[in-house]
Amino acid sequence: MAVRFRCEKCSYQIVLQFPRPDGATCPSCRVALLREPEAPDAVMPPPLPPAAIQRAPTPPPAAPPPITRPARPDRLLLCVGAVVGAVAVASLLVTGVLGWIAHAKQLDRTSAGNNRQPLPRWIEDTPAREAEAPPPPPEKYAPAPKAPRPAPVAPQNHEPPRPEPPPAKPEVNEAPPARAAGPFKRRDKSSEEDLRKQLLAPTEVALDDVPGSSARLQKQARNLSNSGIPFQGPASLVSSRSDLQGLPLRMGLDCQLGKEPAENMHALSRKMRALLEKVTPKDGVDSRPDAAQLRDALLSDPKADWLQAGAVPCLLQLLQAENSPMRKVLVEVLGKIADRRATEALAMRALTDLSPDVREAAARQLIDRPREDYEPLLLAGLRYPWAPVATHAAEALVYLGDRDAVPQLVSLLEQPDATLPFTVRQGGKDTTVVREVVRINHLSNCLLCHPASAARTDLVRGAVPEAGKPLPPPTSSQYYDNGTIFVRADTTYLKQDFSVVQPVDRHGEWPRFQRFDYVVRTRLATAKELEEALRPPTDRPPSEAREAVLFALRELTGKDLGTTARGWAAAVGSRSPAKGGTPLPEEQVGSDWKQFVVAAAPERDASSAADAWRLKRDLLAAPAAAQEKLLTQLADAKGSPYTDALAEAAAQLSGPAQARARDLLAERLARLTDTALHDRFGADDAEMRRAAARAAGLRKAKALIPDLLPLLSDADVEVIQAARLALKAMADRDFGPAPDADAAARDKAAAEWNAWWKKQSGS
C-alpha cells in the first residue's frame, strides 16, 4: 500500500509503497529513511500538484534527535590511501638515509683496514702493473665485514620501491694519471718522410775516404790471425784519421759474442734471410716482403726461436731498416719476448723509429714491462744530439705515465744543451769537443764494423759487397758464401743506434736506396761552436731537448712551474734525482745500448774553455800595446782551459809578447801541485812541456827530477834547455848539453844526468 510522509532532514514530502523497500533514501538530501510512517493510508490519495510536492515549506521539529551520518565508501578509501601513501614515502626516505650512512661507514672501515687512501678518479679505471703494485696478502688486507643494512619498510600502496641513492664518492684532488690511460700525445708532428729528410744532413763517414784503408785492415787481420796478437780493427787507424776519432768503437770483450750467442746469431740470420725470400712476391712487380706473411711465420709457434731472447739481435739487425709495416711486425714480435734485451730494443724503437705509428706501438708494448729496464734509455734520449729523439723520449715518458722520472727530468733542466761544446781531458790537457750524429753507409763499410774472416768455419760469416758489381740476392746460401772478401759478425766494433734507408746519387750497380747506420761521434769544437757556447743562455733560443723535458714535466705533474730547475723543485718534493740525473750506463743498461747512454751522459761545462779561446783569439789579433792586458787576463783566470790557451798563444806569438807569455805560463804552472804539474810533462804541446820544466826549476821541486830527465831527449831543443836549466838549479851542477850541441852531445849529457840521479837516489 502507498504511504505519504515528510523527510526528517529536509521536510521533503515522500510517497512510498509500504512496506518500505530496503535502502530507501530521500530523493532530495539522499539521507536514509530511518523511521517507518505512523499510519498508513487506506487509500492512495490523488497526486499533489508539483508545487506542493517539491520542497513544501514545513517548519522543522523543535528538537530533532541526533542523526549519525555514515561516511561514503569512496571517500573513506581515498582517505585511507592518502595516509598509507604518506607513510610509504616517509619510509622510503628513512631507508635511503640509513642506507647511505651505513655505506659511508663501511667505506671508512674498509679504507682503514687496508691502510690506504681512496684512489683518485684518474686511476680508478687504470689497470695496475703486477710488477709495480703486487696484490696485498689477503690475511693482512682482508676487507672489514660489511654492516647489515636495515630492512626497508614495506610500502602500503603496493608501489615498487624507489632505488637507493648512490653513495657519494670521496672528494680527492685531481692529478695526472700514473699510467697510460688516454691517447698517445704527439708533440712531434713530423711525418716519417720529414724525419728521413732531416737525416740526410749529418756528415757521412766512410772507411775508404782515405783510399786503401779497407785493404790495410784486411792485411792486418790476415797477418795477425795466427799470431795470438788481438786485431784492433779500425782502432788501428784512429791515430792517423781525425774523421774516425770520437766514434764509439768497442774493444776487447765488449765487441765479441760468446760461442753460444754467436752460434745462435749464425743460425737465425740464415733462417731469417730465407724467410724474407719466401715471403717476397715473385710477380716481378712488388719486391717488398709481405709483412702479414712474415708476421704469421714468426708468431705461429709460441715456442719458436724467434720468440726467445737470443733472437733479439738478429731481429733488429735484419728488420729495423725495412719499411714501416715490417717494423711494426718487429715491434709485435719483440713484445712477445719477456726479456730485458727485448725491452731495451722496444725503447730504442720508441725513440728512433721514424714512423709515428711504430713509435706508438713500441711504447704501448712497454706498459707492462719493468720501468727500470726502459727508463734509462728514455732519459738518455732527452740528451741525444738529434733533437727529434729527445721529443720522442718525452712522448714515451708521458704515455707511460712515468712519474718516477720527474726528479731526473728536473735535474736535466740544469744540464747544458747536448749540442753545445763541453770539456774533456785528453792527452794531459782539457779539450773542447762537441757531439754530433754521423751516418755510415752499411754496404760499403763492413770492415769498419767487423773484422775480416779468413776461414769458412767462422761463425756469422758474410760476404763484403764489391764496388762495381751487383749485390748478391739476400738468400741464405748466395749472400753468405759467394764473394771475395768476408767479415765475421760475431765481433762488432761499431754498433749503430738506428738505421734508415736513404737515396744514393752515384749508386752504380748497387740499388739507389741503401741502408745507412747512425751513431754519435765526438769531435773537436769549431770556432763558431765555441762562440755559441759563450752566449748567455738567455740570448739563445730554447733548445728542442729542453722544451721536450718541460713538456714531459708538465704532462706528468699536471703543473706548469716555469722553465728552471729551481721552479720545479716543488714537484720533486722529498724525492731526489738518482745519481745526479741520468743513471750510470754500466749499472742501468745492458751491453747492447751502452754507447747510447754514454753519449748522452752530462759532461763538464765548456763556458770556461770558450772564454779562454776568446781571450786567445783577441790576444793574437790585438796590437802590441793591448797584448799585455789580455795576457794578464788570460794568466789570472782560474781553470785549466786558460792554461792551455796561454800555452797555445805563447807558441804563436813572437818577440817580447812571446817571452812575456812564456814567463806567465811558467809562473802559472809553478803554482800547481806536484801531481798536477806531473801531468803537464807528458803534454803533446811542446810549449806546455817547456813551461812545466821551467815551473819545476822555479819551485826547485826535486820530486819532479824523474819527470825532467826524459825531457833531455825531447825532440824540441828549447824543451831540452828548459829541462837542463831546471836540473842545474836543483843539482847545483851542469852536465849540459849546450844550446848548440849536436845529437851525440845531447845523448852524452842525458846519460850523465841519468847516472848522477841514479847515484843520488841509490837505485
WOUR-V256402 format. One record per residue. SS is DSSP state (hx for helix, st for strand, lp for the rest). NEAR is the number of other C-alpha atoms within 10 Angstrom. Layout:
ss=SS near=NEAR
ss=SS near=NEAR
//
This chain:
ss=lp near=12
ss=st near=15
ss=st near=21
ss=st near=16
ss=st near=16
ss=st near=16
ss=lp near=20
ss=lp near=18
ss=lp near=17
ss=lp near=18
ss=lp near=20
ss=lp near=20
ss=st near=20
ss=st near=16
ss=st near=13
ss=st near=14
ss=st near=12
ss=lp near=14
ss=lp near=12
ss=lp near=15
ss=lp near=9
ss=lp near=8
ss=lp near=9
ss=lp near=13
ss=st near=15
ss=lp near=18
ss=lp near=12
ss=lp near=15
ss=lp near=12
ss=lp near=11
ss=lp near=18
ss=st near=16
ss=lp near=16
ss=lp near=12
ss=lp near=9
ss=lp near=12
ss=lp near=16
ss=lp near=8
ss=lp near=9
ss=lp near=16
ss=lp near=13
ss=lp near=9
ss=lp near=9
ss=lp near=13
ss=lp near=10
ss=lp near=6
ss=lp near=9
ss=lp near=9
ss=lp near=8
ss=hx near=9
ss=hx near=8
ss=hx near=12
ss=hx near=13
ss=lp near=14
ss=lp near=14
ss=lp near=14
ss=lp near=11
ss=lp near=11
ss=lp near=8
ss=lp near=12
ss=lp near=10
ss=lp near=6
ss=lp near=6
ss=lp near=9
ss=lp near=8
ss=lp near=6
ss=lp near=10
ss=lp near=6
ss=lp near=8
ss=lp near=8
ss=lp near=8
ss=lp near=8
ss=hx near=8
ss=hx near=8
ss=hx near=10
ss=hx near=10
ss=hx near=10
ss=hx near=11
ss=hx near=10
ss=hx near=10
ss=hx near=14
ss=hx near=12
ss=hx near=12
ss=hx near=15
ss=hx near=16
ss=hx near=13
ss=hx near=16
ss=hx near=20
ss=hx near=16
ss=hx near=12
ss=hx near=15
ss=hx near=19
ss=hx near=14
ss=hx near=13
ss=hx near=17
ss=hx near=18
ss=hx near=12
ss=hx near=15
ss=hx near=21
ss=hx near=17
ss=hx near=12
ss=hx near=17
ss=hx near=18
ss=hx near=14
ss=hx near=14
ss=hx near=18
ss=hx near=18
ss=hx near=13
ss=hx near=17
ss=hx near=18
ss=hx near=16
ss=hx near=14
ss=hx near=14
ss=hx near=14
ss=lp near=10
ss=lp near=10
ss=lp near=10
ss=lp near=15
ss=lp near=11
ss=lp near=16
ss=lp near=17
ss=lp near=15
ss=lp near=16
ss=lp near=11
ss=lp near=10
ss=lp near=14
ss=lp near=11
ss=lp near=15
ss=lp near=14
ss=lp near=11
ss=lp near=11
ss=lp near=11
ss=lp near=8
ss=lp near=9
ss=lp near=11
ss=lp near=10
ss=lp near=8
ss=lp near=8
ss=lp near=7
ss=lp near=9
ss=lp near=16
ss=lp near=12
ss=lp near=16
ss=lp near=15
ss=lp near=9
ss=lp near=13
ss=lp near=11
ss=lp near=10
ss=lp near=13
ss=lp near=11
ss=lp near=9
ss=lp near=15
ss=lp near=15
ss=lp near=14
ss=lp near=18
ss=lp near=14
ss=lp near=14
ss=lp near=10
ss=lp near=10
ss=lp near=8
ss=lp near=13
ss=lp near=10
ss=lp near=8
ss=lp near=13
ss=lp near=10
ss=lp near=10
ss=lp near=13
ss=lp near=9
ss=lp near=10
ss=lp near=11
ss=lp near=9
ss=lp near=11
ss=lp near=7
ss=lp near=10
ss=lp near=14
ss=lp near=20
ss=lp near=24
ss=lp near=19
ss=lp near=22
ss=lp near=21
ss=lp near=16
ss=lp near=9
ss=lp near=8
ss=lp near=18
ss=lp near=13
ss=lp near=16
ss=lp near=13
ss=lp near=15
ss=lp near=8
ss=lp near=14
ss=lp near=11
ss=hx near=14
ss=hx near=11
ss=hx near=11
ss=hx near=14
ss=hx near=16
ss=hx near=10
ss=hx near=11
ss=lp near=18
ss=lp near=15
ss=lp near=11
ss=lp near=14
ss=lp near=13
ss=st near=16
ss=lp near=17
ss=lp near=17
ss=hx near=22
ss=hx near=14
ss=hx near=11
ss=lp near=9
ss=lp near=9
ss=lp near=10
ss=hx near=17
ss=hx near=18
ss=hx near=12
ss=hx near=12
ss=hx near=21
ss=hx near=19
ss=hx near=13
ss=hx near=16
ss=hx near=20
ss=hx near=15
ss=hx near=12
ss=hx near=13
ss=lp near=15
ss=lp near=9
ss=lp near=9
ss=lp near=7
ss=lp near=10
ss=lp near=11
ss=lp near=20
ss=lp near=17
ss=hx near=23
ss=hx near=22
ss=hx near=17
ss=hx near=12
ss=hx near=16
ss=hx near=14
ss=hx near=9
ss=hx near=9
ss=lp near=14
ss=lp near=11
ss=lp near=17
ss=lp near=21
ss=lp near=17
ss=lp near=17
ss=lp near=18
ss=lp near=20
ss=lp near=20
ss=lp near=19
ss=lp near=16
ss=hx near=11
ss=hx near=9
ss=hx near=14
ss=hx near=19
ss=st near=16
ss=lp near=15
ss=lp near=11
ss=hx near=11
ss=hx near=10
ss=hx near=14
ss=hx near=20
ss=hx near=16
ss=hx near=18
ss=hx near=23
ss=hx near=20
ss=hx near=14
ss=hx near=20
ss=hx near=21
ss=hx near=19
ss=hx near=14
ss=hx near=21
ss=hx near=17
ss=hx near=15
ss=hx near=18
ss=hx near=21
ss=hx near=19
ss=hx near=15
ss=lp near=17
ss=st near=17
ss=lp near=13
ss=lp near=11
ss=lp near=7
ss=lp near=7
ss=lp near=7
ss=lp near=10
ss=lp near=12
ss=lp near=15
ss=st near=19
ss=lp near=17
ss=hx near=20
ss=hx near=12
ss=hx near=14
ss=hx near=20
ss=hx near=17
ss=hx near=11
ss=hx near=14
ss=hx near=19
ss=hx near=16
ss=lp near=10
ss=lp near=11
ss=lp near=12
ss=lp near=9
ss=lp near=12
ss=hx near=13
ss=hx near=22
ss=hx near=20
ss=lp near=17
ss=hx near=16
ss=hx near=20
ss=hx near=21
ss=hx near=21
ss=hx near=18
ss=hx near=19
ss=hx near=21
ss=hx near=19
ss=hx near=13
ss=hx near=14
ss=hx near=19
ss=lp near=21
ss=lp near=19
ss=lp near=17
ss=lp near=15
ss=hx near=19
ss=hx near=17
ss=hx near=21
ss=hx near=23
ss=hx near=23
ss=hx near=20
ss=hx near=27
ss=hx near=27
ss=hx near=19
ss=hx near=19
ss=hx near=27
ss=hx near=21
ss=lp near=16
ss=lp near=19
ss=lp near=13
ss=lp near=17
ss=hx near=17
ss=hx near=23
ss=hx near=27
ss=hx near=24
ss=hx near=23
ss=hx near=24
ss=hx near=24
ss=hx near=25
ss=hx near=24
ss=hx near=27
ss=hx near=29
ss=hx near=29
ss=hx near=21
ss=lp near=24
ss=lp near=23
ss=lp near=22
ss=hx near=19
ss=hx near=16
ss=hx near=23
ss=hx near=24
ss=hx near=22
ss=hx near=19
ss=hx near=28
ss=hx near=27
ss=hx near=19
ss=hx near=18
ss=lp near=22
ss=lp near=16
ss=lp near=15
ss=lp near=18
ss=lp near=16
ss=hx near=17
ss=hx near=11
ss=hx near=20
ss=hx near=24
ss=hx near=23
ss=hx near=21
ss=hx near=26
ss=hx near=26
ss=hx near=25
ss=hx near=24
ss=hx near=28
ss=lp near=29
ss=lp near=27
ss=lp near=27
ss=lp near=22
ss=lp near=22
ss=hx near=18
ss=hx near=23
ss=hx near=26
ss=hx near=26
ss=hx near=25
ss=hx near=28
ss=hx near=30
ss=hx near=31
ss=hx near=28
ss=hx near=27
ss=hx near=26
ss=hx near=26
ss=hx near=27
ss=lp near=22
ss=lp near=21
ss=lp near=19
ss=hx near=20
ss=hx near=16
ss=hx near=23
ss=hx near=23
ss=hx near=23
ss=hx near=21
ss=hx near=26
ss=hx near=25
ss=hx near=21
ss=hx near=25
ss=lp near=20
ss=lp near=13
ss=lp near=17
ss=lp near=20
ss=lp near=22
ss=lp near=24
ss=lp near=18
ss=lp near=20
ss=lp near=31
ss=st near=27
ss=st near=22
ss=st near=15
ss=st near=11
ss=st near=11
ss=lp near=13
ss=lp near=15
ss=st near=20
ss=st near=20
ss=st near=20
ss=st near=28
ss=st near=20
ss=st near=21
ss=st near=22
ss=st near=20
ss=st near=18
ss=st near=20
ss=st near=24
ss=st near=22
ss=st near=21
ss=lp near=19
ss=lp near=17
ss=lp near=18
ss=lp near=17
ss=hx near=23
ss=hx near=26
ss=hx near=24
ss=hx near=23
ss=lp near=21
ss=st near=25
ss=st near=29
ss=lp near=22
ss=lp near=16
ss=lp near=11
ss=lp near=12
ss=lp near=8
ss=lp near=17
ss=lp near=20
ss=lp near=21
ss=st near=21
ss=st near=23
ss=st near=21
ss=lp near=22
ss=lp near=21
ss=lp near=16
ss=lp near=13
ss=lp near=10
ss=lp near=10
ss=lp near=12
ss=lp near=17
ss=lp near=18
ss=lp near=12
ss=lp near=15
ss=lp near=17
ss=lp near=18
ss=lp near=13
ss=hx near=13
ss=hx near=19
ss=hx near=21
ss=hx near=14
ss=lp near=14
ss=lp near=15
ss=lp near=9
ss=lp near=15
ss=st near=25
ss=st near=24
ss=st near=24
ss=lp near=24
ss=lp near=21
ss=st near=23
ss=lp near=21
ss=lp near=23
ss=lp near=20
ss=lp near=19
ss=lp near=20
ss=lp near=17
ss=st near=19
ss=st near=24
ss=st near=23
ss=st near=18
ss=st near=16
ss=st near=13
ss=lp near=14
ss=lp near=8
ss=lp near=9
ss=lp near=13
ss=lp near=12
ss=lp near=12
ss=lp near=18
ss=lp near=13
ss=lp near=13
ss=st near=13
ss=st near=17
ss=st near=19
ss=st near=23
ss=st near=20
ss=st near=22
ss=st near=20
ss=st near=22
ss=st near=21
ss=st near=20
ss=st near=19
ss=st near=17
ss=lp near=18
ss=lp near=13
ss=hx near=13
ss=hx near=8
ss=hx near=17
ss=hx near=24
ss=hx near=15
ss=hx near=17
ss=hx near=24
ss=hx near=17
ss=lp near=12
ss=lp near=9
ss=hx near=13
ss=hx near=7
ss=hx near=8
ss=lp near=10
ss=lp near=7
ss=lp near=12
ss=lp near=14
ss=hx near=17
ss=hx near=28
ss=hx near=24
ss=hx near=17
ss=hx near=24
ss=hx near=26
ss=hx near=23
ss=hx near=17
ss=hx near=26
ss=hx near=25
ss=hx near=19
ss=hx near=20
ss=hx near=24
ss=hx near=19
ss=lp near=14
ss=lp near=13
ss=lp near=14
ss=lp near=17
ss=lp near=11
ss=lp near=15
ss=lp near=14
ss=lp near=19
ss=lp near=14
ss=lp near=12
ss=lp near=23
ss=hx near=16
ss=hx near=10
ss=hx near=20
ss=hx near=20
ss=lp near=9
ss=lp near=8
ss=lp near=12
ss=lp near=15
ss=lp near=18
ss=hx near=13
ss=hx near=9
ss=hx near=13
ss=lp near=22
ss=lp near=27
ss=lp near=21
ss=lp near=16
ss=hx near=21
ss=hx near=11
ss=hx near=9
ss=hx near=17
ss=lp near=23
ss=lp near=14
ss=hx near=13
ss=hx near=16
ss=hx near=18
ss=hx near=18
ss=hx near=22
ss=hx near=23
ss=hx near=23
ss=hx near=16
ss=lp near=23
ss=lp near=21
ss=lp near=19
ss=lp near=18
ss=lp near=14
ss=st near=14
ss=st near=18
ss=lp near=24
ss=hx near=22
ss=hx near=21
ss=hx near=26
ss=hx near=27
ss=hx near=20
ss=hx near=24
ss=hx near=25
ss=hx near=17
ss=hx near=20
ss=hx near=23
ss=hx near=14
ss=hx near=15
ss=hx near=22
ss=hx near=16
ss=hx near=11
ss=lp near=13
ss=lp near=10
ss=hx near=12
ss=hx near=8
ss=hx near=12
ss=hx near=18
ss=hx near=16
ss=hx near=12
ss=hx near=16
ss=hx near=22
ss=hx near=13
ss=hx near=14
ss=hx near=27
ss=hx near=19
ss=hx near=13
ss=lp near=14
ss=lp near=12
ss=lp near=13
ss=hx near=16
ss=hx near=24
ss=hx near=25
ss=hx near=25
ss=hx near=23
ss=hx near=24
ss=hx near=26
ss=hx near=24
ss=hx near=18
ss=hx near=24
ss=hx near=24
ss=hx near=16
ss=hx near=10
ss=lp near=16
ss=lp near=12
ss=hx near=7
ss=hx near=10
ss=hx near=20
ss=hx near=15
ss=hx near=13
ss=hx near=17
ss=hx near=25
ss=hx near=23
ss=hx near=15
ss=hx near=22
ss=hx near=28
ss=hx near=22
ss=hx near=19
ss=hx near=18
ss=hx near=23
ss=hx near=22
ss=lp near=13
ss=lp near=14
ss=lp near=9
ss=hx near=16
ss=hx near=9
ss=hx near=12
ss=hx near=21
ss=hx near=20
ss=hx near=15
ss=hx near=21
ss=lp near=22
ss=lp near=18
ss=lp near=17
ss=lp near=13
ss=lp near=17
ss=hx near=20
ss=hx near=21
ss=hx near=27
ss=hx near=27
ss=hx near=26
ss=hx near=27
ss=hx near=32
ss=hx near=31
ss=hx near=28
ss=hx near=25
ss=hx near=31
ss=hx near=25
ss=hx near=18
ss=hx near=16
ss=lp near=18
ss=lp near=16
ss=hx near=17
ss=hx near=11
ss=hx near=18
ss=hx near=20
ss=hx near=12
ss=hx near=19
ss=hx near=26
ss=hx near=19
ss=hx near=15
ss=hx near=23
ss=hx near=25
ss=hx near=18
ss=lp near=16
ss=lp near=10
ss=lp near=14
ss=hx near=17
ss=hx near=15
ss=hx near=23
ss=hx near=27
ss=hx near=21
ss=hx near=23
ss=hx near=29
ss=hx near=27
ss=hx near=20
ss=hx near=25
ss=hx near=28
ss=hx near=17
ss=hx near=18
ss=hx near=16
ss=hx near=16
ss=lp near=8
ss=lp near=11
ss=lp near=15
ss=lp near=16
ss=lp near=22
ss=lp near=22
ss=lp near=14
ss=lp near=12
ss=lp near=9
ss=lp near=13
ss=lp near=10
ss=hx near=11
ss=hx near=10
ss=hx near=14
ss=hx near=22
ss=hx near=15
ss=hx near=14
ss=hx near=21
ss=hx near=22
ss=hx near=15
ss=hx near=15
ss=hx near=22
ss=hx near=17
ss=hx near=11
ss=hx near=14
ss=hx near=15
ss=hx near=11
ss=hx near=10
ss=hx near=10
ss=hx near=7
ss=lp near=7
ss=lp near=6
//
